[in-house]
Amino acid sequence: SIPTSAVSDADAEQLQKEQHARSVLRERFLRCVLSMTNKNVRFHMHERVKVEATFGASDIDVLNFQVSDLHTPIGVQKEALIRSQDVISFTFDI
Amino acid sequence: MQCRWPLLGPLRWITYVNKHVKVKAGKDEVLWGWLLTVDPVSASLVLMDFKEDGGASVQVVMGHAVEEVQIQQEADEETTDRLQASFLPPKTCGLDP
C-alpha cells in the first residue's frame, strides 16, 4: 500500500495515534464545510481581491469550491468554481 | 516554526487545537481566532471568533497560504466546550469513542 504518513511502519503505535488525530481533525473540518452550505461566504483572494458568494460545496481534496451568485468586480456570476489555490482565506457567520 | 505548516502532520496540528492563535497568511493578512481544527488533507485552519449575541464568525485559512502560526492563549473549559459543540448536529456526538 501507499504510505500516507511520515511515521515509519515499525512504529505501529505512533501510526495509530497519528491516524486517530487525522480522523478527529478531518471529521471536524467536514462538519464545518457541511455547515457552510447555502451560507454567504466572503473570500479573501490574492492581490487583496474580496468577493462574496453563496457557498455550495467543496471537492473532497479541497481543490475547488462550487459557489452561486459570485459577486465579482465586473458583475454577478450565477454559478462558479473557485480554485482554492487562488484563495487565502474565507469567512462566514453561524 | 521549524517546518512549513502543511508539512507538520496531524500530531503537530492537533497541539494547536483549542488554542487562540495568530496566523500570518498570504503576503499581508493577519488573522486571530480560536483554532477549531486543521484539515489534514489541505492543512487549512478553521478559526472561530465568538460574538456576544451567541453567534460566531468562522474563518478558514487555506493551508497553502499559511506563513506562520503562533499560539497566543489556551482555551478555558467553557470555550473548549463551545468550540467542540460548534458544528455537531443536535443530539449527536462525535464518532470519536
N, CA and C atoms of all chains as a GROMACS GRO file, in nm:
protein
  573
    1SER      N    1   0.083  -0.120   0.000
    1SER     CA    2   0.000   0.000   0.000
    1SER      C    3   0.087   0.126   0.000
    2ILE      N    4   0.025   0.237  -0.035
    2ILE     CA    5   0.098   0.364  -0.042
    2ILE      C    6   0.110   0.424   0.098
    3PRO      N    7   0.229   0.456   0.141
    3PRO     CA    8   0.240   0.517   0.274
    3PRO      C    9   0.180   0.657   0.274
    4THR      N   10   0.095   0.686   0.370
    4THR     CA   11   0.032   0.817   0.374
    4THR      C   12   0.086   0.898   0.491
    5SER      N   13   0.187   0.846   0.553
    5SER     CA   14   0.236   0.912   0.673
    5SER      C   15   0.388   0.918   0.675
    6ALA      N   16   0.439   1.014   0.750
    6ALA     CA   17   0.583   1.025   0.766
    6ALA      C   18   0.634   0.925   0.870
    7VAL      N   19   0.541   0.871   0.949
    7VAL     CA   20   0.578   0.776   1.053
    7VAL      C   21   0.610   0.642   0.988
    8SER      N   22   0.719   0.577   1.032
    8SER     CA   23   0.759   0.451   0.968
    8SER      C   24   0.670   0.337   1.017
    9ASP      N   25   0.666   0.230   0.938
    9ASP     CA   26   0.582   0.115   0.971
    9ASP      C   27   0.621   0.052   1.105
   10ALA      N   28   0.748   0.064   1.139
   10ALA     CA   29   0.800   0.000   1.259
   10ALA      C   30   0.727   0.048   1.384
   11ASP      N   31   0.681   0.174   1.378
   11ASP     CA   32   0.620   0.230   1.496
   11ASP      C   33   0.468   0.230   1.482
   12ALA      N   34   0.409   0.113   1.502
   12ALA     CA   35   0.265   0.096   1.478
   12ALA      C   36   0.182   0.180   1.574
   13GLU      N   37   0.229   0.191   1.698
   13GLU     CA   38   0.154   0.267   1.797
   13GLU      C   39   0.148   0.415   1.758
   14GLN      N   40   0.262   0.465   1.714
   14GLN     CA   41   0.270   0.605   1.670
   14GLN      C   42   0.178   0.630   1.550
   15LEU      N   43   0.178   0.532   1.460
   15LEU     CA   44   0.095   0.544   1.339
   15LEU      C   45  -0.053   0.549   1.377
   16GLN      N   46  -0.089   0.466   1.473
   16GLN     CA   47  -0.229   0.464   1.516
   16GLN      C   48  -0.269   0.598   1.578
   17LYS      N   49  -0.178   0.654   1.658
   17LYS     CA   50  -0.203   0.786   1.718
   17LYS      C   51  -0.221   0.890   1.609
   18GLU      N   52  -0.134   0.882   1.509
   18GLU     CA   53  -0.141   0.980   1.402
   18GLU      C   54  -0.272   0.968   1.324
   19GLN      N   55  -0.312   0.846   1.296
   19GLN     CA   56  -0.437   0.823   1.223
   19GLN      C   57  -0.558   0.869   1.303
   20HIS      N   58  -0.550   0.850   1.435
   20HIS     CA   59  -0.660   0.895   1.520
   20HIS      C   60  -0.670   1.047   1.515
   21ALA      N   61  -0.555   1.114   1.529
   21ALA     CA   62  -0.554   1.260   1.522
   21ALA      C   63  -0.607   1.306   1.386
   22ARG      N   64  -0.566   1.238   1.281
   22ARG     CA   65  -0.610   1.274   1.147
   22ARG      C   66  -0.763   1.264   1.134
   23SER      N   67  -0.820   1.158   1.191
   23SER     CA   68  -0.965   1.139   1.176
   23SER      C   69  -1.043   1.241   1.257
   24VAL      N   70  -0.993   1.275   1.377
   24VAL     CA   71  -1.060   1.376   1.460
   24VAL      C   72  -1.061   1.510   1.388
   25LEU      N   73  -0.944   1.548   1.335
   25LEU     CA   74  -0.931   1.676   1.267
   25LEU      C   75  -1.018   1.681   1.141
   26ARG      N   76  -1.017   1.574   1.065
   26ARG     CA   77  -1.092   1.572   0.939
   26ARG      C   78  -1.242   1.575   0.962
   27GLU      N   79  -1.288   1.499   1.064
   27GLU     CA   80  -1.432   1.499   1.090
   27GLU      C   81  -1.480   1.640   1.124
   28ARG      N   82  -1.404   1.709   1.210
   28ARG     CA   83  -1.444   1.846   1.246
   28ARG      C   84  -1.445   1.936   1.124
   29PHE      N   85  -1.346   1.919   1.037
   29PHE     CA   86  -1.340   2.003   0.917
   29PHE      C   87  -1.460   1.976   0.826
   30LEU      N   88  -1.492   1.850   0.806
   30LEU     CA   89  -1.605   1.816   0.717
   30LEU      C   90  -1.736   1.870   0.772
   31ARG      N   91  -1.752   1.863   0.905
   31ARG     CA   92  -1.875   1.918   0.966
   31ARG      C   93  -1.882   2.069   0.945
   32CYS      N   94  -1.767   2.133   0.950
   32CYS     CA   95  -1.761   2.278   0.927
   32CYS      C   96  -1.800   2.310   0.783
   33VAL      N   97  -1.745   2.236   0.686
   33VAL     CA   98  -1.778   2.258   0.545
   33VAL      C   99  -1.927   2.233   0.520
   34LEU      N  100  -1.979   2.130   0.584
   34LEU     CA  101  -2.121   2.096   0.570
   34LEU      C  102  -2.209   2.212   0.616
   35SER      N  103  -2.168   2.276   0.725
   35SER     CA  104  -2.249   2.384   0.779
   35SER      C  105  -2.242   2.510   0.692
   36MET      N  106  -2.148   2.516   0.600
   36MET     CA  107  -2.135   2.634   0.514
   36MET      C  108  -2.234   2.634   0.398
   37THR      N  109  -2.293   2.519   0.368
   37THR     CA  110  -2.384   2.508   0.254
   37THR      C  111  -2.493   2.615   0.260
   38ASN      N  112  -2.511   2.686   0.148
   38ASN     CA  113  -2.612   2.792   0.134
   38ASN      C  114  -2.586   2.914   0.221
   39LYS      N  115  -2.468   2.924   0.276
   39LYS     CA  116  -2.436   3.044   0.356
   39LYS      C  117  -2.360   3.144   0.270
   40ASN      N  118  -2.373   3.270   0.308
   40ASN     CA  119  -2.297   3.375   0.241
   40ASN      C  120  -2.151   3.370   0.290
   41VAL      N  121  -2.060   3.350   0.197
   41VAL     CA  122  -1.919   3.336   0.233
   41VAL      C  123  -1.838   3.446   0.164
   42ARG      N  124  -1.748   3.507   0.240
   42ARG     CA  125  -1.661   3.612   0.186
   42ARG      C  126  -1.522   3.555   0.164
   43PHE      N  127  -1.476   3.558   0.041
   43PHE     CA  128  -1.345   3.503   0.007
   43PHE      C  129  -1.241   3.615  -0.001
   44HIS      N  130  -1.129   3.596   0.066
   44HIS     CA  131  -1.015   3.687   0.052
   44HIS      C  132  -0.916   3.619  -0.042
   45MET      N  133  -0.889   3.685  -0.154
   45MET     CA  134  -0.802   3.622  -0.253
   45MET      C  135  -0.673   3.703  -0.269
   46HIS      N  136  -0.585   3.655  -0.354
   46HIS     CA  137  -0.458   3.726  -0.374
   46HIS      C  138  -0.483   3.866  -0.429
   47GLU      N  139  -0.385   3.953  -0.416
   47GLU     CA  140  -0.393   4.093  -0.462
   47GLU      C  141  -0.510   4.167  -0.396
   48ARG      N  142  -0.540   4.127  -0.273
   48ARG     CA  143  -0.645   4.194  -0.193
   48ARG      C  144  -0.783   4.193  -0.257
   49VAL      N  145  -0.808   4.097  -0.344
   49VAL     CA  146  -0.941   4.084  -0.405
   49VAL      C  147  -1.033   4.019  -0.302
   50LYS      N  148  -1.151   4.081  -0.282
   50LYS     CA  149  -1.250   4.022  -0.191
   50LYS      C  150  -1.380   4.001  -0.268
   51VAL      N  151  -1.432   3.880  -0.264
   51VAL     CA  152  -1.558   3.851  -0.332
   51VAL      C  153  -1.651   3.776  -0.238
   52GLU      N  154  -1.781   3.792  -0.263
   52GLU     CA  155  -1.881   3.722  -0.183
   52GLU      C  156  -1.959   3.628  -0.270
   53ALA      N  157  -2.005   3.519  -0.212
   53ALA     CA  158  -2.084   3.423  -0.287
   53ALA      C  159  -2.162   3.335  -0.191
   54THR      N  160  -2.258   3.261  -0.245
   54THR     CA  161  -2.329   3.161  -0.166
   54THR      C  162  -2.257   3.029  -0.182
   55PHE      N  163  -2.213   2.972  -0.070
   55PHE     CA  164  -2.134   2.851  -0.076
   55PHE      C  165  -2.219   2.730  -0.114
   56GLY      N  166  -2.165   2.646  -0.201
   56GLY     CA  167  -2.237   2.524  -0.240
   56GLY      C  168  -2.167   2.402  -0.184
   57ALA      N  169  -2.049   2.375  -0.235
   57ALA     CA  170  -1.977   2.254  -0.194
   57ALA      C  171  -1.828   2.269  -0.222
   58SER      N  172  -1.754   2.178  -0.162
   58SER     CA  173  -1.611   2.170  -0.189
   58SER      C  174  -1.583   2.028  -0.237
   59ASP      N  175  -1.482   2.010  -0.322
   59ASP     CA  176  -1.449   1.872  -0.354
   59ASP      C  177  -1.369   1.811  -0.239
   60ILE      N  178  -1.353   1.678  -0.244
   60ILE     CA  179  -1.303   1.606  -0.127
   60ILE      C  180  -1.160   1.645  -0.090
   61ASP      N  181  -1.080   1.682  -0.191
   61ASP     CA  182  -0.942   1.722  -0.160
   61ASP      C  183  -0.925   1.873  -0.150
   62VAL      N  184  -1.037   1.944  -0.138
   62VAL     CA  185  -1.038   2.089  -0.118
   62VAL      C  186  -0.955   2.162  -0.224
   63LEU      N  187  -0.979   2.129  -0.350
   63LEU     CA  188  -0.910   2.198  -0.459
   63LEU      C  189  -1.000   2.305  -0.522
   64ASN      N  190  -1.131   2.282  -0.517
   64ASN     CA  191  -1.226   2.378  -0.576
   64ASN      C  192  -1.346   2.396  -0.484
   65PHE      N  193  -1.403   2.519  -0.491
   65PHE     CA  194  -1.528   2.545  -0.420
   65PHE      C  195  -1.633   2.577  -0.524
   66GLN      N  196  -1.750   2.514  -0.513
   66GLN     CA  197  -1.861   2.546  -0.601
   66GLN      C  198  -1.946   2.650  -0.529
   67VAL      N  199  -1.970   2.765  -0.598
   67VAL     CA  200  -2.048   2.873  -0.536
   67VAL      C  201  -2.153   2.924  -0.634
   68SER      N  202  -2.253   2.993  -0.579
   68SER     CA  203  -2.356   3.058  -0.661
   68SER      C  204  -2.355   3.208  -0.633
   69ASP      N  205  -2.406   3.284  -0.727
   69ASP     CA  206  -2.415   3.430  -0.712
   69ASP      C  207  -2.284   3.492  -0.666
   70LEU      N  208  -2.181   3.466  -0.741
   70LEU     CA  209  -2.049   3.520  -0.708
   70LEU      C  210  -2.042   3.667  -0.748
   71HIS      N  211  -2.029   3.754  -0.647
   71HIS     CA  212  -2.022   3.898  -0.673
   71HIS      C  213  -1.878   3.936  -0.705
   72THR      N  214  -1.850   3.958  -0.832
   72THR     CA  215  -1.714   3.997  -0.873
   72THR      C  216  -1.713   4.146  -0.905
   73PRO      N  217  -1.595   4.206  -0.917
   73PRO     CA  218  -1.591   4.349  -0.952
   73PRO      C  219  -1.657   4.381  -1.086
   74ILE      N  220  -1.671   4.283  -1.176
   74ILE     CA  221  -1.733   4.313  -1.306
   74ILE      C  222  -1.873   4.253  -1.320
   75GLY      N  223  -1.932   4.216  -1.211
   75GLY     CA  224  -2.070   4.167  -1.219
   75GLY      C  225  -2.093   4.041  -1.139
   76VAL      N  226  -2.217   3.994  -1.143
   76VAL     CA  227  -2.253   3.875  -1.065
   76VAL      C  228  -2.250   3.751  -1.155
   77GLN      N  229  -2.173   3.652  -1.115
   77GLN     CA  230  -2.167   3.526  -1.189
   77GLN      C  231  -2.262   3.428  -1.121
   78LYS      N  232  -2.359   3.379  -1.197
   78LYS     CA  233  -2.464   3.295  -1.139
   78LYS      C  234  -2.407   3.169  -1.073
   79GLU      N  235  -2.324   3.097  -1.145
   79GLU     CA  236  -2.260   2.977  -1.089
   79GLU      C  237  -2.110   2.984  -1.117
   80ALA      N  238  -2.029   2.939  -1.023
   80ALA     CA  239  -1.884   2.948  -1.044
   80ALA      C  240  -1.810   2.843  -0.963
   81LEU      N  241  -1.691   2.810  -1.011
   81LEU     CA  242  -1.597   2.730  -0.933
   81LEU      C  243  -1.480   2.820  -0.898
   82ILE      N  244  -1.443   2.818  -0.771
   82ILE     CA  245  -1.326   2.896  -0.728
   82ILE      C  246  -1.215   2.798  -0.696
   83ARG      N  247  -1.099   2.822  -0.756
   83ARG     CA  248  -0.985   2.735  -0.725
   83ARG      C  249  -0.930   2.772  -0.587
   84SER      N  250  -0.912   2.673  -0.501
   84SER     CA  251  -0.868   2.703  -0.365
   84SER      C  252  -0.727   2.762  -0.364
   85GLN      N  253  -0.648   2.735  -0.467
   85GLN     CA  254  -0.513   2.791  -0.475
   85GLN      C  255  -0.516   2.944  -0.488
   86ASP      N  256  -0.629   2.997  -0.537
   86ASP     CA  257  -0.642   3.142  -0.554
   86ASP      C  258  -0.691   3.210  -0.427
   87VAL      N  259  -0.728   3.130  -0.328
   87VAL     CA  260  -0.789   3.184  -0.206
   87VAL      C  261  -0.687   3.185  -0.092
   88ILE      N  262  -0.687   3.293  -0.014
   88ILE     CA  263  -0.604   3.297   0.107
   88ILE      C  264  -0.688   3.253   0.227
   89SER      N  265  -0.806   3.312   0.238
   89SER     CA  266  -0.894   3.271   0.348
   89SER      C  267  -1.038   3.302   0.310
   90PHE      N  268  -1.132   3.246   0.385
   90PHE     CA  269  -1.272   3.283   0.367
   90PHE      C  270  -1.344   3.281   0.501
   91THR      N  271  -1.451   3.360   0.508
   91THR     CA  272  -1.519   3.386   0.634
   91THR      C  273  -1.670   3.370   0.618
   92PHE      N  274  -1.734   3.316   0.721
   92PHE     CA  275  -1.880   3.314   0.725
   92PHE      C  276  -1.925   3.319   0.870
   93ASP      N  277  -2.055   3.346   0.888
   93ASP     CA  278  -2.110   3.356   1.024
   93ASP      C  279  -2.203   3.239   1.052
   94ILE      N  280  -2.206   3.196   1.178
   94ILE     CA  281  -2.301   3.091   1.215
   94ILE      C  282  -2.388   3.142   1.329
   95MET      N  283   0.852   2.873   1.359
   95MET     CA  284   0.815   2.740   1.311
   95MET      C  285   0.933   2.680   1.235
   96GLN      N  286   0.972   2.557   1.274
   96GLN     CA  287   1.088   2.499   1.209
   96GLN      C  288   1.055   2.455   1.067
   97CYS      N  289   0.930   2.416   1.049
   97CYS     CA  290   0.893   2.343   0.928
   97CYS      C  291   0.771   2.412   0.870
   98ARG      N  292   0.752   2.406   0.738
   98ARG     CA  293   0.635   2.470   0.679
   98ARG      C  294   0.505   2.405   0.727
   99TRP      N  295   0.406   2.487   0.751
   99TRP     CA  296   0.280   2.444   0.812
   99TRP      C  297   0.218   2.318   0.747
  100PRO      N  298   0.206   2.312   0.613
  100PRO     CA  299   0.140   2.194   0.555
  100PRO      C  300   0.217   2.064   0.578
  101LEU      N  301   0.343   2.073   0.617
  101LEU     CA  302   0.423   1.952   0.635
  101LEU      C  303   0.428   1.903   0.780
  102LEU      N  304   0.365   1.977   0.872
  102LEU     CA  305   0.377   1.940   1.014
  102LEU      C  306   0.315   1.805   1.047
  103GLY      N  307   0.199   1.776   0.990
  103GLY     CA  308   0.134   1.647   1.015
  103GLY      C  309   0.035   1.652   1.131
  104PRO      N  310  -0.058   1.554   1.137
  104PRO     CA  311  -0.169   1.556   1.233
  104PRO      C  312  -0.127   1.569   1.379
  105LEU      N  313  -0.019   1.501   1.419
  105LEU     CA  314   0.018   1.502   1.562
  105LEU      C  315   0.068   1.640   1.606
  106ARG      N  316   0.124   1.717   1.514
  106ARG     CA  317   0.164   1.854   1.548
  106ARG      C  318   0.044   1.948   1.536
  107TRP      N  319  -0.037   1.930   1.430
  107TRP     CA  320  -0.153   2.020   1.413
  107TRP      C  321  -0.245   2.013   1.533
  108ILE      N  322  -0.266   1.891   1.586
  108ILE     CA  323  -0.365   1.875   1.692
  108ILE      C  324  -0.322   1.948   1.820
  109THR      N  325  -0.195   1.977   1.835
  109THR     CA  326  -0.149   2.051   1.953
  109THR      C  327  -0.193   2.198   1.947
  110TYR      N  328  -0.234   2.244   1.829
  110TYR     CA  329  -0.281   2.384   1.815
  110TYR      C  330  -0.432   2.396   1.840
  111VAL      N  331  -0.502   2.281   1.843
  111VAL     CA  332  -0.648   2.283   1.860
  111VAL      C  333  -0.686   2.339   1.997
  112ASN      N  334  -0.793   2.417   2.002
  112ASN     CA  335  -0.841   2.483   2.126
  112ASN      C  336  -0.746   2.589   2.178
  113LYS      N  337  -0.658   2.639   2.094
  113LYS     CA  338  -0.570   2.749   2.133
  113LYS      C  339  -0.611   2.875   2.057
  114HIS      N  340  -0.590   2.989   2.120
  114HIS     CA  341  -0.611   3.114   2.047
  114HIS      C  342  -0.484   3.141   1.969
  115VAL      N  343  -0.496   3.152   1.838
  115VAL     CA  344  -0.376   3.163   1.755
  115VAL      C  345  -0.377   3.290   1.670
  116LYS      N  346  -0.257   3.329   1.634
  116LYS     CA  347  -0.238   3.440   1.540
  116LYS      C  348  -0.178   3.376   1.415
  117VAL      N  349  -0.243   3.399   1.302
  117VAL     CA  350  -0.199   3.335   1.178
  117VAL      C  351  -0.159   3.440   1.076
  118LYS      N  352  -0.038   3.427   1.024
  118LYS     CA  353   0.002   3.514   0.912
  118LYS      C  354  -0.022   3.435   0.784
  119ALA      N  355  -0.096   3.495   0.692
  119ALA     CA  356  -0.130   3.424   0.568
  119ALA      C  357  -0.113   3.516   0.449
  120GLY      N  358  -0.078   3.458   0.336
  120GLY     CA  359  -0.056   3.536   0.215
  120GLY      C  360   0.056   3.636   0.238
  121LYS      N  361   0.048   3.749   0.169
  121LYS     CA  362   0.156   3.847   0.183
  121LYS      C  363   0.139   3.933   0.307
  122ASP      N  364   0.014   3.974   0.333
  122ASP     CA  365  -0.001   4.073   0.440
  122ASP      C  366  -0.128   4.054   0.522
  123GLU      N  367  -0.179   3.931   0.527
  123GLU     CA  368  -0.300   3.911   0.606
  123GLU      C  369  -0.264   3.851   0.742
  124VAL      N  370  -0.321   3.907   0.848
  124VAL     CA  371  -0.301   3.851   0.981
  124VAL      C  372  -0.438   3.825   1.041
  125LEU      N  373  -0.460   3.702   1.089
  125LEU     CA  374  -0.591   3.666   1.143
  125LEU      C  375  -0.574   3.611   1.283
  126TRP      N  376  -0.676   3.630   1.367
  126TRP     CA  377  -0.676   3.575   1.502
  126TRP      C  378  -0.802   3.492   1.523
  127GLY      N  379  -0.794   3.393   1.607
  127GLY     CA  380  -0.915   3.320   1.642
  127GLY      C  381  -0.882   3.194   1.720
  128TRP      N  382  -0.989   3.130   1.771
  128TRP     CA  383  -0.974   3.001   1.839
  128TRP      C  384  -0.964   2.893   1.734
  129LEU      N  385  -0.862   2.811   1.740
  129LEU     CA  386  -0.843   2.709   1.637
  129LEU      C  387  -0.931   2.587   1.664
  130LEU      N  388  -1.026   2.564   1.575
  130LEU     CA  389  -1.120   2.453   1.590
  130LEU      C  390  -1.060   2.324   1.537
  131THR      N  391  -1.002   2.332   1.419
  131THR     CA  392  -0.943   2.212   1.360
  131THR      C  393  -0.849   2.251   1.246
  132VAL      N  394  -0.775   2.154   1.199
  132VAL     CA  395  -0.690   2.170   1.082
  132VAL      C  396  -0.727   2.056   0.986
  133ASP      N  397  -0.764   2.090   0.864
  133ASP     CA  398  -0.797   1.981   0.770
  133ASP      C  399  -0.669   1.906   0.734
  134PRO      N  400  -0.664   1.775   0.764
  134PRO     CA  401  -0.541   1.700   0.738
  134PRO      C  402  -0.512   1.682   0.588
  135VAL      N  403  -0.611   1.710   0.502
  135VAL     CA  404  -0.588   1.697   0.358
  135VAL      C  405  -0.526   1.824   0.300
  136SER      N  406  -0.583   1.938   0.334
  136SER     CA  407  -0.535   2.064   0.274
  136SER      C  408  -0.454   2.150   0.372
  137ALA      N  409  -0.442   2.106   0.496
  137ALA     CA  410  -0.372   2.180   0.603
  137ALA      C  411  -0.439   2.314   0.634
  138SER      N  412  -0.566   2.330   0.593
  138SER     CA  413  -0.637   2.455   0.619
  138SER      C  414  -0.681   2.463   0.764
  139LEU      N  415  -0.672   2.584   0.819
  139LEU     CA  416  -0.710   2.605   0.959
  139LEU      C  417  -0.852   2.659   0.966
  140VAL      N  418  -0.926   2.615   1.066
  140VAL     CA  419  -1.058   2.673   1.093
  140VAL      C  420  -1.049   2.751   1.223
  141LEU      N  421  -1.070   2.882   1.214
  141LEU     CA  422  -1.063   2.969   1.332
  141LEU      C  423  -1.202   3.019   1.366
  142MET      N  424  -1.232   3.027   1.496
  142MET     CA  425  -1.363   3.077   1.537
  142MET      C  426  -1.347   3.197   1.627
  143ASP      N  427  -1.444   3.287   1.611
  143ASP     CA  428  -1.446   3.407   1.694
  143ASP      C  429  -1.588   3.420   1.746
  144PHE      N  430  -1.606   3.407   1.878
  144PHE     CA  431  -1.742   3.409   1.933
  144PHE      C  432  -1.789   3.552   1.954
  145LYS      N  433  -1.917   3.574   1.922
  145LYS     CA  434  -1.974   3.707   1.941
  145LYS      C  435  -2.059   3.708   2.068
  146GLU      N  436  -2.091   3.829   2.114
  146GLU     CA  437  -2.165   3.840   2.240
  146GLU      C  438  -2.310   3.792   2.226
  147ASP      N  439  -2.365   3.799   2.104
  147ASP     CA  440  -2.505   3.759   2.086
  147ASP      C  441  -2.522   3.607   2.073
  148GLY      N  442  -2.412   3.531   2.093
  148GLY     CA  443  -2.423   3.386   2.087
  148GLY      C  444  -2.381   3.329   1.953
  149GLY      N  445  -2.372   3.415   1.852
  149GLY     CA  446  -2.327   3.369   1.721
  149GLY      C  447  -2.174   3.360   1.717
  150ALA      N  448  -2.124   3.324   1.601
  150ALA     CA  449  -1.980   3.315   1.586
  150ALA      C  450  -1.943   3.342   1.442
  151SER      N  451  -1.824   3.395   1.422
  151SER     CA  452  -1.777   3.403   1.285
  151SER      C  453  -1.665   3.301   1.267
  152VAL      N  454  -1.666   3.239   1.151
  152VAL     CA  455  -1.570   3.132   1.123
  152VAL      C  456  -1.480   3.177   1.010
  153GLN      N  457  -1.351   3.160   1.029
  153GLN     CA  458  -1.256   3.193   0.923
  153GLN      C  459  -1.179   3.067   0.888
  154VAL      N  460  -1.173   3.037   0.760
  154VAL     CA  461  -1.093   2.924   0.716
  154VAL      C  462  -0.972   2.980   0.640
  155VAL      N  463  -0.853   2.943   0.686
  155VAL     CA  464  -0.731   2.990   0.620
  155VAL      C  465  -0.673   2.873   0.541
  156MET      N  466  -0.657   2.890   0.411
  156MET     CA  467  -0.608   2.781   0.327
  156MET      C  468  -0.463   2.745   0.367
  157GLY      N  469  -0.438   2.616   0.379
  157GLY     CA  470  -0.307   2.568   0.422
  157GLY      C  471  -0.192   2.619   0.338
  158HIS      N  472  -0.214   2.631   0.206
  158HIS     CA  473  -0.105   2.673   0.118
  158HIS      C  474  -0.064   2.817   0.141
  159ALA      N  475  -0.156   2.898   0.201
  159ALA     CA  476  -0.128   3.041   0.220
  159ALA      C  477  -0.068   3.071   0.358
  160VAL      N  478  -0.065   2.970   0.446
  160VAL     CA  479  -0.020   2.995   0.583
  160VAL      C  480   0.132   3.017   0.588
  161GLU      N  481   0.170   3.129   0.647
  161GLU     CA  482   0.313   3.159   0.661
  161GLU      C  483   0.362   3.126   0.801
  162GLU      N  484   0.278   3.158   0.901
  162GLU     CA  485   0.321   3.139   1.038
  162GLU      C  486   0.200   3.125   1.130
  163VAL      N  487   0.210   3.036   1.229
  163VAL     CA  488   0.102   3.021   1.328
  163VAL      C  489   0.165   3.035   1.466
  164GLN      N  490   0.111   3.127   1.545
  164GLN     CA  491   0.162   3.147   1.681
  164GLN      C  492   0.051   3.124   1.782
  165ILE      N  493   0.080   3.046   1.887
  165ILE     CA  494  -0.018   3.026   1.993
  165ILE      C  495  -0.014   3.146   2.086
  166GLN      N  496  -0.135   3.204   2.114
  166GLN     CA  497  -0.143   3.321   2.200
  166GLN      C  498  -0.195   3.286   2.339
  167GLN      N  499  -0.288   3.188   2.343
  167GLN     CA  500  -0.359   3.162   2.468
  167GLN      C  501  -0.425   3.026   2.463
  168GLU      N  502  -0.439   2.962   2.581
  168GLU     CA  503  -0.511   2.834   2.589
  168GLU      C  504  -0.658   2.862   2.619
  169ALA      N  505  -0.746   2.774   2.573
  169ALA     CA  506  -0.889   2.792   2.597
  169ALA      C  507  -0.924   2.747   2.739
  170ASP      N  508  -1.018   2.819   2.806
  170ASP     CA  509  -1.070   2.768   2.932
  170ASP      C  510  -1.176   2.661   2.901
  171GLU      N  511  -1.230   2.601   3.005
  171GLU     CA  512  -1.322   2.488   2.984
  171GLU      C  513  -1.446   2.528   2.902
  172GLU      N  514  -1.499   2.646   2.934
  172GLU     CA  515  -1.620   2.692   2.866
  172GLU      C  516  -1.594   2.712   2.716
  173THR      N  517  -1.483   2.774   2.685
  173THR     CA  518  -1.450   2.797   2.544
  173THR      C  519  -1.426   2.666   2.472
  174THR      N  520  -1.358   2.571   2.539
  174THR     CA  521  -1.334   2.440   2.479
  174THR      C  522  -1.465   2.371   2.445
  175ASP      N  523  -1.560   2.372   2.542
  175ASP     CA  524  -1.690   2.309   2.519
  175ASP      C  525  -1.763   2.375   2.402
  176ARG      N  526  -1.754   2.507   2.399
  176ARG     CA  527  -1.823   2.582   2.293
  176ARG      C  528  -1.764   2.549   2.156
  177LEU      N  529  -1.633   2.538   2.153
  177LEU     CA  530  -1.565   2.502   2.027
  177LEU      C  531  -1.607   2.363   1.980
  178GLN      N  532  -1.603   2.269   2.074
  178GLN     CA  533  -1.633   2.130   2.037
  178GLN      C  534  -1.777   2.113   1.992
  179ALA      N  535  -1.868   2.196   2.048
  179ALA     CA  536  -2.010   2.180   2.017
  179ALA      C  537  -2.050   2.255   1.890
  180SER      N  538  -1.958   2.334   1.837
  180SER     CA  539  -1.994   2.429   1.731
  180SER      C  540  -2.063   2.369   1.609
  181PHE      N  541  -2.012   2.261   1.556
  181PHE     CA  542  -2.070   2.210   1.431
  181PHE      C  543  -2.137   2.075   1.448
  182LEU      N  544  -2.150   2.029   1.571
  182LEU     CA  545  -2.215   1.900   1.590
  182LEU      C  546  -2.365   1.915   1.576
  183PRO      N  547  -2.430   1.824   1.503
  183PRO     CA  548  -2.575   1.830   1.496
  183PRO      C  549  -2.633   1.801   1.633
  184PRO      N  550  -2.751   1.855   1.665
  184PRO     CA  551  -2.809   1.831   1.797
  184PRO      C  552  -2.834   1.682   1.821
  185LYS      N  553  -2.818   1.640   1.944
  185LYS     CA  554  -2.841   1.501   1.986
  185LYS      C  555  -2.749   1.400   1.919
  186THR      N  556  -2.641   1.445   1.862
  186THR     CA  557  -2.545   1.352   1.803
  186THR      C  558  -2.409   1.386   1.859
  187CYS      N  559  -2.333   1.284   1.890
  187CYS     CA  560  -2.200   1.313   1.937
  187CYS      C  561  -2.100   1.276   1.828
  188GLY      N  562  -1.975   1.307   1.851
  188GLY     CA  563  -1.872   1.278   1.752
  188GLY      C  564  -1.852   1.128   1.735
  189LEU      N  565  -1.780   1.091   1.631
  189LEU     CA  566  -1.755   0.950   1.606
  189LEU      C  567  -1.646   0.896   1.699
  190ASP      N  568  -1.579   0.989   1.762
  190ASP     CA  569  -1.468   0.953   1.850
  190ASP      C  570  -1.521   0.876   1.971
  191PRO      N  571  -1.469   0.756   2.001
  191PRO     CA  572  -1.524   0.676   2.113
  191PRO      C  573  -1.498   0.742   2.249
   0.00000   0.00000   0.00000
